[in-house]
Every structure is written in C-alpha cells, then in structure tokens.
C-alpha cells in the first residue's frame, strides 16, 4: 500500500517486518480486485497478473491461493483465474458473520493494545476523518485496510483475525462498487473513526458499541442496494 501517516504510526506502534514478495503480491492484487480495477467476472492469466503487478509468478501464484480462500478469485484449471462476482444478497451474510467477529476483535484490541498501539489507533481515527472530508475513496480503502489489519494484530487472536480477513475484503469491494449510489464517505469514515478512538482509549464497552454501530450502517447500506436493485 502507499506511505500514509497511519502506516507511520503503526510502524511505531508495533514491529513490522518487511513484507515478503507473496504478501506484496497479495496486497497489490487485493487492491486491484477491491477497487474493481480487475472487474468482477473477468478472466486473467497468472502471467498477466504478474505483469500487471510487476511481481514474479511464484509470489503471484501464492497470493492467488490466498485470494481464492478469501472468495475473491476462482482458480479455473486450464482456464486461468476468474475474479468473483459481487453478490449483493451474500453481503448480508458476510455482515452477519462479521458483526460477531468484529466485536470480538475490537473489544480484545481495546483490552490488549499497548500504549503505542493505542496512540496509533487515535492517529488512524484522525486520518479517517480527514479522508471523509476529502471524499477520497481509494485513500479511504487503503487506510481502512491498514487499520483493520492493525486492530486484528492488537487483539492478539490470530484465529479471529484469519476468519475476518476475507470478510473485510468482500465488504470493502462491495462498498467501493456501490459507493456512488448510496455511500456517504464522510459518514462511513466517521463510524470507523469512532471505533478506532474507542480502541485508542482502551474503552471495551465503547468499542463494542461503536463496532455494532459500524455494522448497522453497513447493513442499512446493503439493504438499500437490495431494495433499489
């Protein structure tokens, strides 16, 4: 991802090793999919994706295995790689699962984060507010991606983090694809910033409440999409 103030705060708040090539390929491809630069339903070759990202085929192949597990691509024998479609009805099921896992991780992060990690969450909340005011969806997705990963790390529960990762990716893509119809980026950024601030304060009850408010907003957004077709 790009060098953003949040990444600087996160690197101060926890020890981050340099990303492996497989991780770099995963992040590059995930962003291309989430932003629909690789359109839903489109077919690609491994070689084409390697050229698109500028990363070798072996790390791209590793990344594609992870993206398949995240339900973002389908690996078709002898036919390449298919980007999955955006299924509106399935998004409510994604949010149903995400609600419980997100609350668990958010409360755990509020409880277990170090002082520096809490400061990084507060910095993230400030940046989310700025992005909302600027109405910059790509920057929002990047900061949102970094902050969600960081919160999961601060929760010290790798099992919950692993379960949440694909749900976050599917939700970000759904929001981006439909952002022009009903998405108020200022409000979206605010509800996520409220959660980051609660974690930054070490407020477990506040984190749980902010997490539920965030999911409620996402559910209402999805229902409007379904109703209006």
C-alpha positions in Angstrom: 0.0 0.0 0.0 1.1 3.6 -0.1 3.1 5.5 2.5 0.4 7.1 4.6 0.5 8.8 8.1 -1.3 5.8 9.6 1.4 3.4 8.3 4.0 5.5 10.1 2.0 5.4 13.3 1.5 1.7 13.0 5.2 1.0 12.4 6.0 3.0 15.6 3.3 1.0 17.5 4.4 -2.5 16.5 7.3 -4.3 15.0 6.6 -4.9 11.3 8.9 -7.0 9.2 9.4 -6.0 5.6 6.7 -7.6 3.5 7.5 -10.8 1.7 7.0 -10.9 -2.0 4.0 -13.1 -1.6 2.5 -10.6 0.8 3.2 -7.7 -1.6 1.6 -9.6 -4.4 -1.5 -10.3 -2.2 -1.9 -6.7 -1.2 -1.4 -5.4 -4.8 -3.9 -7.9 -6.2 -6.4 -7.4 -3.4 -6.5 -3.7 -4.0 -6.9 -4.2 -7.8 -9.9 -6.5 -7.0 -11.4 -4.5 -4.3 -11.4 -1.3 -6.4 -12.8 -3.3 -9.4 -9.7 -2.4 -11.5 -9.8 -6.2 -12.2 -13.6 -6.2 -12.9 -15.9 -8.8 -11.3 -16.3 -11.8 -13.6 -13.2 -11.0 -15.7 -10.7 -13.7 -16.6 -7.0 -13.4 -16.2 -3.8 -15.4 -16.6 -1.2 -15.9 -14.0 1.3 -14.3 -16.4 -1.0 -11.3 -17.0 -1.4 -10.7 -13.3 2.3 -11.0 -12.7 2.9 -8.4 -15.4 0.1 -6.2 -14.0 1.7 -6.1 -10.5 5.3 -6.2 -11.5 5.9 -9.2 -9.2 7.1 -12.6 -10.2 4.8 -15.5 -11.0 5.8 -17.6 -7.9 4.7 -15.0 -5.4 1.6 -14.2 -7.5 0.7 -17.8 -7.5 1.0 -17.9 -3.7 -1.1 -14.7 -3.5 -3.8 -16.2 -5.7 -4.2 -19.2 -3.4 -4.9 -16.9 -0.5 -7.3 -14.8 -2.6 -9.2 -17.9 -3.6 -9.5 -18.8 0.1 -10.8 -15.2 0.6 -13.5 -15.8 -2.1 -12.1 -13.0 -4.3 -10.9 -15.3 -7.1 -11.7 -18.7 -8.5 -8.8 -20.7 -9.9 -10.0 -22.5 -13.1 -8.0 -25.4 -14.2 -6.6 -24.7 -17.7 -8.8 -21.6 -18.0 -6.9 -19.1 -15.7 -8.2 -17.0 -12.9 -11.7 -15.6 -12.6 -12.5 -12.6 -10.4 -15.6 -13.4 -8.4 -18.8 -11.5 -9.0 -20.2 -9.1 -6.4 -23.2 -10.9 -4.9 -25.5 -8.3 -3.3 -27.6 -10.9 -1.3 -24.5 -12.6 0.1 -23.3 -9.3 1.5 -25.9 -9.5 4.3 -24.5 -13.0 5.2 -21.0 -11.5 5.2 -22.1 -8.8 7.6 -23.9 -11.3 9.9 -20.6 -13.2 10.4 -18.5 -10.1 10.5 -20.6 -8.5 13.3 -19.7 -11.1 15.9 -16.0 -11.5 14.9 -15.5 -7.7 14.5 -16.9 -7.1 18.0 -14.7 -9.8 19.5 -11.6 -8.4 17.8 -12.4 -4.8 18.7 -13.0 -5.5 22.3 -9.9 -7.6 22.6 -7.8 -4.9 20.9 -9.2 -2.3 23.4 -8.1 -4.6 26.2 -4.7 -5.8 24.9 -3.2 -2.9 22.8 -0.1 -1.3 24.1 0.1 2.4 24.8 1.9 3.0 21.5 -0.7 0.9 19.6 -3.5 2.9 21.2 -1.8 6.1 20.0 -1.7 4.6 16.5 -5.5 4.0 16.6 -6.1 7.6 17.6 -3.9 8.7 14.7 -5.9 6.4 12.4 -9.1 8.0 13.6 -7.8 11.4 12.8 -6.8 10.3 9.4 -10.1 8.7 8.7 -11.9 12.0 9.5 -9.6 13.8 7.1 -10.3 11.3 4.3 -14.0 11.5 4.9 -13.9 15.3 4.5 -11.7 15.0 1.3 -14.1 12.3 -0.1 -11.2 10.2 -1.3 -12.4 6.5 -1.7 -9.1 5.0 -2.7 -7.2 6.5 0.2 -10.1 5.5 2.5 -9.8 1.9 1.4 -6.0 1.9 1.9 -6.2 3.4 5.4 -9.2 1.2 6.3 -7.2 -1.9 5.1 -4.2 -1.0 7.2 -6.2 -0.1 10.3 -8.3 -3.3 10.2 -5.1 -5.4 9.9 -3.5 -3.5 12.8 -6.6 -3.8 15.0 -6.5 -7.6 14.4 -2.9 -7.7 15.3 -3.5 -5.7 18.5 -6.3 -8.2 19.5 -3.6 -11.0 19.8 -6.1 -13.5 18.4 -4.8 -14.9 15.1 -7.7 -17.2 14.7 -10.3 -14.4 14.7 -8.0 -12.3 12.5 -7.8 -15.1 9.9 -11.6 -15.5 9.9 -12.1 -11.8 9.5 -9.7 -11.1 6.7 -11.9 -12.3 3.7 -15.0 -10.7 5.2 -13.2 -7.3 5.3 -12.1 -7.7 1.7 -15.6 -8.6 0.4 -17.1 -5.7 2.4 -14.6 -3.2 1.0 -15.2 -4.3 -2.6 -19.0 -4.1 -2.1 -18.7 -0.6 -0.7 -16.4 0.6 -3.5 -18.5 -0.9 -6.3 -21.7 0.8 -4.9 -20.1 3.9 -3.4 -21.7 6.3 -6.0 -25.2 5.2 -5.3 -25.7 5.4 -1.5 -22.2 5.8 0.0 -21.6 8.8 2.2 -17.9 8.7 2.7 -17.9 11.3 5.4 -20.3 9.1 7.5 -18.6 5.9 6.7 -15.2 7.3 7.8 -16.8 8.7 11.0 -18.3 5.4 12.2 -14.9 3.7 11.6 -13.1 6.6 13.3 -15.4 6.2 16.4 -14.3 2.6 16.7 -10.6 3.4 16.4 -11.0 6.1 19.1 -12.7 3.7 21.5 -9.9 1.2 21.0 -7.4 4.0 21.4 -9.0 4.9 24.8 -9.0 1.3 25.9 -12.8 1.5 26.2 -14.0 -2.1 25.7 -17.7 -1.2 26.1 -17.3 1.8 23.8 -15.5 -0.4 21.2 -18.3 -2.9 21.3 -21.0 -0.2 20.8 -19.0 1.5 18.0 -18.5 -1.8 16.3 -22.2 -2.5 16.3 -23.0 1.0 15.0 -20.5 0.4 12.2 -22.1 -2.9 11.2 -25.6 -1.4 11.5 -24.6 1.3 9.0 -23.2 -1.4 6.6 -26.3 -3.5 6.9 -28.6 -0.5 6.1 -26.4 0.5 3.2 -26.6 -3.1 1.8 -30.4 -3.2 2.3 -30.9 0.0 0.3 -28.9 -1.5 -2.5 -31.1 -4.7 -2.5 -34.4 -2.7 -2.3 -33.5 -0.3 -5.1 -31.9 -3.0 -7.3 
